[in-house]
Amino acid sequence: MKSDSRGDIQGSLLTATLAVLVAVLFVLSLMTGPASFSPRTVIASLFSDQGVASIIVRDIRLPRTLLAMLIGATFGLAGASLQGLLRNPLAEPSLFGAPQAAAAAAAAIMAFGLANALSLAVPLAGIAGALLSVGALVAIAGRRASLTVTLLAGLALASLAGAAIALILNLAPNPYIALEIAFWLLGSLRDRSMEHVWLAAPFMIVSWFVLAYNATAFRALTLGEDAAASLGINVERTRVLVVIGVALGVGAAVSVAGAISFVGLVAPHLVRRFYGSEPARVLLPASLAGAALLMAADIAVRLIPAVIEIKIGVVTALIGVPFFLAMIFHERRALEDSTQ
C-alpha cells in the first residue's frame, strides 16, 4: 500500500512537472525566432498593443505554438490509446499508416482543386483517411494479433498510403501544387495562422474526449479481452471509439501540419516507467509529453541555422527512428530472456 501511494505521489509530481514544462516551452516558443523577445515583452504583446512585437507574437508565433501544443498532445494521447487497446508497446499512429493515409486523402483534395488548404473539406478528408487506415489495421491484425503480425499489417498499410501519395503527386494537374504538397508532406508549422488553429483544433479536442472516455476500458483490457468483457466492458465499442478518436485527432493534425511521425511512440514511453503498466494512468502524461516534445522540436528547427527552415517532421523522425529501433532490441532481449 505504501509503495502504491508513493507511486501515485511520484506520478502526480511528474504530471505537474510536465504541465509546467509545457507552459515554459509555450513561452519560449513565443520568444524564439529571428527577432528575439524577452518573456515580459511576449506577455505584454499578447494582451496589449506593442507595435511590431505584437504582430510577430500574435499573428506569426502564437498560431504556430498553439498548433505544436495541440498536435503533440493529440499524437501522444493517440499513441497511448492505441497501445492500451492493442496491448502492444510499439503501437503508434505513424507505424500503422494513419498519418500517411490522412496525408494522402488531404493531398488528393488539394492536388485536384477540390478545396483549398483552409477548407473544412481538407481535415474531413484527413479524418476519413486516418479512419480507414486505423480501422483496417484493427480488422487485419485481429483480436489476438502478435507483435509481428501487427507490425506487418501496419507496414503494409503505411506502404499503401505512401504509394497513394506518390500516385496523387504524379497525377496532379498542376506541377507547382504538386511541389507545394510534397514540401507540406514533410511536416511543418511554418506560416500557419489562427485560421489553421480554428480549422483543426475542434476535431483534435473532440478526439481527446473520445479517447479519454475509454480509460476504464484500457485498464480492464490489460487482463485480456475475455476478462475485460466479463467485467462488463464492451470491447467492440471500445475498439470503434478508439479508431474514431485516433482518426479525428490524427486526420485533423495532418491536414494542417503534414505528416509528423513517432511523437505518438516516444511520448508514452518517456513517461510509462513512472506510472506502471496501467494504460489509463499514462493518457494525460503522454499527452503532456507529446505537447512538450513537439514544441521543443519546433523551437529547435528555428534555432538550427539553415537557408530553408528544417521541416519538423524530419526532426521528429530523426528522434523517433533510433528510439523505435532501441525498443525493438529491448523487446527482442526480453523475449530471449523469457525463453531461456
N, C-alpha and C positions, 0 to 999 in steps of 0.2 A: 504493500500500500504506500509506504514511504517513497519507494522508487517511482511509483506511478505519479504521485503528487510532485515529486522532483522533476519528472519528465514533463508534466503539464506546465510547471513554472518555467522550465527551460524553453519549452515550445512557445509559451506566451511572450517571453522576453525576446526570442528570435523574431516572432511576428511583429512585435513593436519595433524592434531594430530595423527590420525590413521596411516597415512603413516610414520610419524616419529617413532611411536611405533613399526611398523613392522621393520623398519631399525634397531632400538635399539635391538629388540628381535633377529634379524638376527645375529648381532654381539655377543650378549650374548650367543646364541646357539653355535656359533663357539668357545666361550671361555669356555663353560661348559663341564665337563667330569672328569674322574679320574685324568687327568693331566690338571690343570687349567692354562690358559694363560691370559695375560693382553691384552687389546684392541690393543696396539701397536704391540705386538707380533703376534696377529691374522692378522692384516692388512699387516704386513711385510711378514708373511708366505704365504699370498695369492699371493703376487707379486714378491717374491724373495725366494731364497733357504735358509731356516732357519734350515736345517737338519731334525731332528725328528719332530719338531714342524710343519714344512710344510707338512710332511707326514700325521700327525694326522689331521691337519686342512683341507688340500685339499682332501685327499683320504677318510677320515672317516666322518668328521663332515660337510663338505660342501655339499655332496650329500644329507645327512640326513636333513640338514637345508633347502636346496632348495626344497626338496620334501614336507616338512612340510608347507612351504610357499605356494607352488603351490596347494597342495591338500586342505589346509584350504581355500584358495581363491576360489577354484573350488566349494567346498561344500557350502560356504557362498553365492556365486553367484547363484548356482543351487537352494538353498532353497528360496532365494528372488525371483527368476524367477517363481518357482512353486507357491509360494504364490500370485504372481501377476497374473499368468494365471488362477488359480483356485479361486482367491479371498477368500482364506482360510488362516487364520493366523497360522494354525497348519501344513500346507503343508511343507514337508521336505523329501528328498530322502529316508532316512532310515525308515521313518514311512510307506512308500509305498513299501518297499521291494526292492528298486533299488540296494543298496549296497549288500544285501543278494543274489539277483539274479545274479549280476555281479560276486560275490564271488563263487557262485555255478558253473557258466559257466567256470570261470577261474580254479577252483579246478578240474573240470572234465577233462580239458585239461591236467593238471599236473598229476593228480592221475592215469590216464590210459596211461601215457607215450606218449601222442600225441605231446607234445612240452615241452621244459624245461622252467624254470622260466624266462629266459631272451629272450624268443622267442617272435616275434611280434604276434604270434597266441594268447598269453595269454591276452594282452589288447584288442585284437579284440573280443575274446570270452567274456570278461567282458563287453565290449560295447554292444554286442548283447544281453547279459543277462539283462543289465540295460534298454536297448531299449524295450525289451519285457515286462519288469515289469512296467515301466512308461507308455508305450503305453496301456497296459492292464488296468491300473488304470484309465486313461483318458476315455477309452472306457466303462469301467464298471460303473464308477461314473456318467457319463453322463454330459450334458451341465449345468444343474442346480442342481447338487447334493448338499444335505445338508452336514453339518459338520459330522453328524453321519454316513451317507452313505459313505462319502469319507474315514473316518477312518476305517470303517468296511471293505471296499474294500482293503485298504492298509494293514490292519491286515491279511486278507486272503492271499494276495499276499506274504507278508513277511513270513507267516507261511508256505506257499507252498515252498518258496525258502529255508527256514530252513530245511524242510523235505527233499528237494532235496540234500542239503549239507550232511545231515546225511546218506542218501542213498549212495551217492558217497563215503563217508568215509568207509561205510560198505563193499562196493563192490570193493574198491581199492585193486589191486592185491598185492601191497607191503605195509605191515603194517607200515614200517618206513616212507614211503612217506605220508601215511595217518596221522601219528603223526605230521610230519612236517607241513602238510596242516592245521591240527587242531590248531596248535600254530599260524600259519600265519593268520588264520581267526580271531584271537583275535585283530589284528591290531597292526602293529609295523613298525617303521622306522629304526630299528637297522640293521647294516650290509648292508645297501644299498649303492650302488656305483653309479658313474656317468652313467653307462650303464642303470640303472633303470631310471635315470632322462631323458636321451635321448629317452628311450623307451616310457615313459608316457607323458612327457611334451608337445610334439606336439599336441596330442589329447586334452589335457586339455586347451591349449591356443586356439585351434580352437573352443572349446566349449564356451570359453569366448566371442569370436566374434559372434558366433551364438546366444547366449543368449542376449548379449548387443544389437544386431540388433533389438530385439523385444521391446526395451524400450518404443517407441512410442505406440505400441500396448498395453502394460501394462497400460500406462496412460489412454488410451481410455477404456480399459476393466473395470476400476473402475466404469464406468457408466452402466455396464452390456453388455452382448454380442450383444444384438439387437442394443443398442445405438452405440457400437463400430463399428458394421457393417454399420450403417447409416453414420458414419464418414469416411467410406472408408477403414476400417481395414478388412483384410481377416482373419477372426477368425480361420478358419480351417487350413490355412497355418501357422498362429502363433502357434497353438496347435502342429502341426507337428514339427515345428522348435524347440520349447521348448523341446519336447520329445527327439529329436535328440541331442540337445545341452546338456541336462542333462545326456543322456546316454553316450555321448562321454566323458564328464568330469568324471562322477562317475565311469564308467567302467574302464577308464584308471587309476584313482586313486586307486581303489580297487585292480587292477591287480598287483600293486607294493607295496601296504601297507596293504592289508587286509581290513576287514570291519571296518570302523570308523563311529560312529553314532553321531547324534544330533548336529554336528557343523552347518549343514545347517538350523537347527531350532533356535539355540541360537544366532548365529551371526546376522541375520537380525533383531531380536527383541532387541538386545542390542543397535542398532542404530536407529530403526524406530521412536522412540518418538522425535528424534531431526530433522527428515526430513518430518514429517507429514504422511499423508495416501497415498501419491503418490508413487507407487511401483518403477517407473523409477528412482527416486532420491535415492532409497535405494540400488541399484545394486552395485555401486562402494564401498560405505561404508561397505556394508555387506561382500563383497569380502575381503576388508582390515581387517575387524573384524575377519573373518574366518581364515585368514592367521595368525593374531596375536594370536588368541585363540589356534590354533593347534601348533604353535611354542612354546607358553607358556606351553602347556601340554607336549610337547616333552622335554622341559627343565626340567619340574617337574619330569618326570619319571627318569631322570638321577640324580636328586638330592635326590630322596627318597631312603633311604638305604634299600636294598633288595638283597638276594642272586642271584636271577634272576631278570633282569630288568622288571618292571611292563609294561604291554602292554598299548600302548597309547589308544587303543580302549576301554580299561577298564576305563581309566581316563575320556575320553570324555563321556562315558555312565554314570559315577558317577556324572558328572556335568549336563548332559543333562536330565536325568530322573527326578530329582527334579524340574528342570526348566519347563519341559513338564507338570508335574502334577500341578505346580503353574499356568501355562497358562490355563489348563483345568478348574481349580477352578475360575480363573478370567473370563473366558468365561461363566461359569455357573452363576456366580453372575451378569454379565451383562445381561444375558438372563432373570434371575429372576427379575431384576430391570425394564427391559423393559416391562414385563408382568404385573407389578403392577400398 
